[in-house]
Amino acid sequence: MSNDNFKAVGVHVFAGGFTAGVQKVFDVEHQLEVHGFGLETAERMCGIKCINSAAKDWPHVDAQFAYGNPRCTGFSTITSGYSSDTHGAWAKQTCDVHEFANYTAGRYDIAIWESVQQAYSTGKELLDYLRDEIYVPKKYRVAHVFINAATFGNSQQRRRYFFVAYRNDRNFNITPPRLDGFYYTPYHIIYEDRDRPTREFHNEEYDGDCYVRLTEDEKKTVEYLPNGWCFNVMGRYFLEGMSSTHQMLWRTRASPIPYSLHCPTRLNWLTRCPTLHSGCCRYIHPNHHRPITVREAAKLMGWPDVPIGKHPFAQIAKGVVPDVGTWLAEQARAYLNNEWAKEDWESSYNDRTAIWEGRQCNGDIEKVFDLTRYVGHELGSYNLEQIQQHTLHDVKRRWESDHGELLPQPRWWHK
């Protein structure tokens, strides 16, 4: 019989997305932080008490399930650099992972933390250490879960990795989410806000309808940026509207890899939103020549409210999609209720159920679940497609009128 009295505690959550999802399944009373990054957001959006102190001073919180979102910048050279101090399994930022593991091991029945997928490759040495030196000696087993938020119908492709440690007196398995094949697009999420009055913000003065300022060079170029394009792509086709610095970068660049992860990118109404990252404030609205607002980014992420406090876009980007948090909490509750008394393993795609299922490795100590490729494929109705066609044609007409030549077409141009 299901137990509705289980409690959870957030550890290194940074913002409120994970907590907002877990709250639908567990009673969450506390969130333990060190950096205070999303403290105000979590307290307002989730209505919980946040304790912001050094990890050594964290109090014991009575709960069965611990979850968290420790810093993962050390696993990606894109955001952390290349030195031994900033990148890899033992980068300085992974101290958050160690604090999470040392606090939860031996204290909670099941613990789950989130990271980028590189944590399983670049950071595998650290994951093996956590398994062999922290959790297994205290009678835990480990599961690695790979999730794409699009699996849950979210409007963005957001692939993330979750480390699961659970006491070995019970079995852990998962129930893959099942969809009807439909996924949400930016059209479904923010189209109704397209004419909402907005204002720019500066320093700490902002609200949910704010957006960042474009540079003068970006303002000259962004009006010609087609839906689905970024400035990097534009540089491959024409340079006239770009700054002299950007022109030089593209003329001398030998690699096709974009020179900037944070370059302005215009969203497309009818395709999934790109993964929201710390530079998501550079995403341009599909209709307007401005970046998306804090409110729009939060809605694309599936948050129930807008963040407050410092770095609102970064809070959203570093957070966990609430629907994913709810699903993980459901798996944790099933484990606590001992619903997986007998585990059933598959190591490949199951055509009958249309899901990717788990595979066992390293005996009974470790297992892997990969659901990143299980996503819906329905693009939406014909009427929505007409809206997108109109937007693209309007961009082409304006470019051709201003420049007297045809606008170059990328490979994915809608026909």
Secondary structure as UniProt FT lines:
FT   TURN            4..5
FT   STRAND          7..11
FT   HELIX           17..22
FT   TURN            23..25
FT   STRAND          27..33
FT   TURN            37..38
FT   HELIX           39..46
FT   STRAND          49..52
FT   HELIX           55..57
FT   STRAND          65..68
FT   HELIX           73..75
FT   HELIX           77..80
FT   TURN            84..86
FT   TURN            89..90
FT   HELIX           92..94
FT   HELIX           95..104
FT   TURN            105..107
FT   STRAND          110..115
FT   HELIX           117..120
FT   TURN            121..123
FT   HELIX           124..129
FT   HELIX           130..135
FT   HELIX           136..138
FT   STRAND          140..148
FT   HELIX           149..152
FT   STRAND          159..167
FT   TURN            168..169
FT   HELIX           186..190
FT   HELIX           191..193
FT   TURN            194..195
FT   STRAND          199..200
FT   TURN            203..204
FT   TURN            208..209
FT   STRAND          210..211
FT   HELIX           216..222
FT   TURN            223..224
FT   TURN            227..228
FT   HELIX           231..237
FT   TURN            240..241
FT   HELIX           244..252
FT   TURN            261..262
FT   STRAND          265..266
FT   TURN            269..270
FT   TURN            278..279
FT   HELIX           280..282
FT   STRAND          283..284
FT   HELIX           294..301
FT   HELIX           312..318
FT   HELIX           322..336
FT   TURN            337..338
FT   STRAND          349..350
FT   TURN            351..354
FT   STRAND          355..356
FT   STRAND          359..361
FT   TURN            362..365
FT   STRAND          366..370
FT   TURN            372..373
FT   HELIX           382..403
FT   TURN            411..412
//
